[in-house]
Amino acid sequence: MPTGGGIDLVINLTVIIITPLTAMMWMALFVGLIASAAALYGHYLVLPGWLTGPEICQLEHGGCQVLFRSPRARLLGVPNAALGILLYVILAAGIVSGAPPLLLFALTWPAVAMSAFLGYGLIVNHRQCRICWAGHIANAALFVALGVAAL
């Protein structure tokens, strides 16, 4: 009860419970977003060699031009990395807003399919790319986590 014109201060604490599944989703979103941002940077500029694999770095200055500027690095003219950033932002907004997990899970299908295709290309061509693999693993983790959440 206020007394004599005082100010009431009401503190409303919200308890947020973070399950291992939720933690996995947020970690994968963070890693994927960072990997996509680095790949998009590498699409236009030169990244330091320590971010990519040693064989790639020896092929061309900065290394990333070999992978991030190849025809496989674009879908309909849009860099895959830009599509990745868009996906991770949409997924994060969906998680925060309480979108149905099945819808979010469905959004990961194209990313996982592209990751499987590009990952296979990295393996058969004996290419190493830390940024690429971070993004591919993030996509797989999101696929699994959102798939489990959708059950």
Beta strands, then each sheet from edge to edge (+ up, - down):
strand 1: 74-75
strand 2: 78-79
sheet 1: 1+ 2-
end
